[in-house]
Amino acid sequence: MSLQQDLLAEIRRLPVIDVHSHLPHERPQAQSPAEVLLYHVFATELMGAGMPRETMQRLQGTPGADDFAEWIEYWRRCRTTTLGRVTWQAVRDLWGAAAEPSVEALQDLWRRAGETAAQPAQATAVFDRCRLVTTAAARSTKPPAPSDARVGWQLERAFWGVDPARSLVEASAKPVTADDFEEQCATWLGSQVEQGANSLATSPPGGDWNDAGPTSLRLALNHLGDAHNLSAPAREALHCAQARALLRCSHETRVPVCFALGVEVVEGWATLAVADDRFFLRWLLLALKEFPRARVLLLESNWSAGQSVCLAARQCPNLYVGGHWWQSLYDTSTLEQMRHRLAAVPMTKVVGFFSDAYAAEWVYARLLLCEEPLAQALAERIMAGRLQEDTAVEIARRWLHDNAAELLAK
């Protein structure tokens, strides 16, 4: 075998921690193969290739032979993309699907997946195959007990703007002022950590991230019922106070905050733009000086911002750089980011994997998209004389498991 194949074999024996998913705690296994074959990032490719939204909706319900034929037609147009390749490989590996899709193969696949949908053993088997130690499954409220103990709870909410602020003010037992708004937000977040949240996750909004101070925050709090007329400085002050509350909570509890960067929804879930997060990064680096015990993980979708994220992580002790998602969920961009992180970021500051999965089976598909470029990037550095093979395996273990384990440990 080649050096890259040897490394891939070593990597596929390492334990894995998934720092962000959306798995249902009660039933993490897929209820339909559509949860893999129409995973939302790949669904945008299929729609870009011409698949009608109505066909996609039928495939997510009770599809017929004509719907399967349509999926095959559009999949063939996408079969050479990273996600086109991996989606079919995952259903082949996990449900024993045929080598090539056909109407009959899809009908058989739906039948097999229907049989496993109600079986907790399906999720267990997939997690075992992924060598999964734990996954931080995002939920906005405390979830019920998971069917598999490896599914933990990550508190993910839309923390930003008027609605969350209004909810806090209405629920508070005492008047909320600009002087104590941040503290009360942090207290509420801490109560969620006490109930079992192992991390916090959110996507910061765009904007200049210029904190205009207490006067603008006071103006925002006084006009929560009139959000449309909220001035830009007042809105920015509200965002900054909410972000500071997340950092304060992390500083006090040591639970990490995951900021998902790089994506802006323009018109519904299928139309996405690459967001510019430079202003938020600038604000974050300054704010972290006030919260030295806070721990922050940046999950980056915009691969063109990779250098800025790496520079931040390599210089800030409590800032980590995470895996790849959405616009960077391709083998070429993932490989390029891994090359840069190997060259620029201490091995203890990179968390190499998160699935963003809504079903256990996508954890497996997503892991395929991580392991292969990681093996290639490490092999390249060994061949260039910049790395020893045993150190390469140590890096892989750190990226896939150890760094995440240390980050999630309070």
Residue, then its C-alpha position, 0 to 999 in steps of 0.5 A: m500500500s502507499l503511504q497515504q493508504d497506510l495513514l488512512a488505515e491508521i486513521r480509521r482505527l482512531p476514536v472520533i468525537d463529533v462536536h456538532s450535530h443535529l441528531p434526534h436524541e430519542r431516535p438518531q437513526a435515519q427514518s428514510p434514506a432521503e436523510v442521506l441522499l437529500y442531505h441539505v447541502f447535497a440537495t442544493e446541488l441536485m436542485g442546481a442540476g435541475m431537480p424540481r422542489e416537488t420531486m424532492q418533497r415526494l422523495q422525503g415522503t412516500p416516493g414512487a418509481d417515477d420519483f426514484a427515476e428522477w433522483i437518478e437522473y439528477w444524481r448522475r449529473c452530480r455523481t462526480t462531485t464530492l457529495g454525489r460520490v459520498t452519498w451513494q457510497a454511504v448507503r452502499d456501505l450502511w444498507g448494502a445498496a447496489a453498486e449503481p443506483s437504479v429504480e429497483a435498487l432505490q426501492d430495495l433501499w427504502r425497504r431496508a431503511g424502513e426496517t432499520a428506522a425503528q431499531p436503536a441497534q441501527a444507530t449503535a451499529v453506525f456509531d460503532r462503525c464510526r468509532l464514535v465516542t460522543t456527539a454534541a447534538a444541538r437542541s434549543t431546550k433540554p432533550p429527553a434521555p437519549s436512546d444511545a448514551r453517546v448522543g450528548w446535548q449542545l445548546e443551540r439557539a438563535f441568541w441574536g437580536v430582538d426576540p431572544a432579548r424580549s424573551l429574557v426580559e419577559a421571563s426575568a423576575k426583575p427589571v432588566t437594564a442595560d447594566d445587567f442585561e449581559e449578566q442576566c443572559a449569562t446567568w440563563l445560559g449557565s442554568q442550561v449548562e447546569q441542566g447538562a448542556n456540554s457546549l453552546a452553539t450559534s451563528p453570529p449575524g453579519g454587521d460591523w460589530n461596533d459596540a456603541g456602548p450602554t446608551s445604544l443598548r438601553l435604546a435597544l432594550n426600550h424598543l424591543g416591541d418595535a424591532h423594525n425601527l431599531s437603529a443600526p447602532a442599537r442593534e449592534a449593541l444588542h448583538c455585542a451584549q449577547a455575544r459577551a454573555l456567551l463568552r461570560c458563560s464560557h468563562e465562568t463554566r468552562v463550557p465551550v462556545c461554538f461559533a459557526l461562521g461563513v454562511e448567510v441564508v439569502e432566500g430560504w434554505a436552498t440559497l446560500a451566500v458566503a458571509d464575511d466574518r472579518f468584523f466579528l473575528r476582530w470583535l471576538l479577539l478583543a472581547l476574549k481578552e476580558f474572558p481569558r477562561a472562555r473557550v471558543l471553537l470556530l466552525e468555518s464554512n467560508w474557505s476563503a476566510g481560512q487564513s484569518v481563522c488560522l491566524a486567530a487560532r494560532q495566536c489566541p490561547n483559548l480559540y480553536v479552529g473546527g472542521h469544515w461544513w457547508q461551502s467548504l464541504y468538498d474534498t478540494s477545499t477541505l484538503e486545502q484547509m487541512r494543509h494550511r492548518l497543519a502548517a500554521v496552527p499548533m496541533t493542539k488547537v484544531v478540532g478536525f471533525f463535526s458532522d452537522a448530521y441530522a441522522a446517524e448515517w450522515v455521521y458516517a458519510r461526513l467522516l468519509l469526507c474528513e478521513e481521506p483528505l486528512a490522510q492525503a495532507l499528512a502524507e504530503r508533509i511526510m513525503a516533503g520531509r516536514l513530518q514523521e509518520d508517528t507524529a502524523v498519527e498523533i496529529a490525526r488522533r488529536w484532530l479527531h479525538d483528543n482536542a475535542a475531548e479536552l475542549l468538552a471537559k469542564 
